[in-house]
């Protein structure tokens, strides 16, 4: 699974309240908490958790532009 697939799936599953959302949320928690994960991925995990919880104003400025664009687009579809 690519990062882009994870972002899209996690946000979509959370919006649809699908069972897969819980798994993706746990994956995002792990990404955010494990110090051996690269900083950019830890930040993505933190942001995805917030978005999945419904935070539409989460600061995504620390992420690569293509990820930001995808997150903003996915948030806007809800």
C-alpha positions in Angstrom: 0.0 0.0 0.0 1.3 3.4 -0.9 1.2 6.5 1.4 -1.4 8.0 -1.0 -3.6 4.8 -0.8 -3.3 4.9 3.0 -4.4 8.6 3.2 -7.3 8.1 0.9 -8.5 4.9 2.5 -8.2 6.1 6.0 -10.1 9.3 5.4 -12.8 7.6 3.3 -13.3 4.7 5.7 -13.6 7.2 8.6 -16.1 9.3 6.7 -18.2 6.2 5.9 -17.8 4.8 9.4 -16.5 1.5 8.0 -14.9 -1.1 10.2 -11.6 -0.6 8.3 -11.4 2.9 9.8 -10.4 1.4 13.2 -7.5 -0.5 11.7 -6.3 2.6 9.9 -6.6 4.7 13.0 -4.5 2.2 14.9 -2.0 2.2 12.1 -1.8 6.0 12.2 -1.4 5.9 16.0 1.6 3.5 15.6 3.1 5.7 12.9 2.9 8.7 15.1 4.3 7.0 18.2 7.2 4.9 17.0 10.5 6.8 17.2 12.1 4.6 14.5 9.5 5.8 12.0 10.8 8.7 9.9 9.7 12.1 11.2 7.6 12.9 8.1 5.6 9.6 8.6 5.2 10.3 12.3 3.7 13.7 11.4 1.5 12.1 8.8 0.2 9.6 11.4 -0.6 12.4 13.8 -2.4 14.4 11.1 -4.4 11.4 9.8 -5.6 10.6 13.3 -6.9 14.2 13.7 -8.6 14.2 10.3 -10.2 10.8 11.0 -11.6 12.3 14.2 -13.2 15.0 12.2 -10.7 17.9 12.7 -11.2 19.9 9.6 -8.6 22.6 10.7 -5.6 20.4 11.4 -2.3 22.0 10.3 -0.9 20.0 7.4 1.8 22.5 6.5 4.7 20.2 7.6 3.8 17.5 5.0 4.8 17.3 1.4 2.6 19.3 -0.9 1.2 16.3 -2.8 0.0 14.8 0.6 -1.4 18.1 1.7 -3.4 18.4 -1.6 -4.7 14.9 -1.2 -5.7 15.4 2.5 -7.4 18.7 1.7 -9.3 17.1 -1.3 -10.4 14.2 0.8 -11.6 16.4 3.7 -13.5 18.5 1.2 -15.4 15.5 -0.2 -17.1 14.8 3.2 
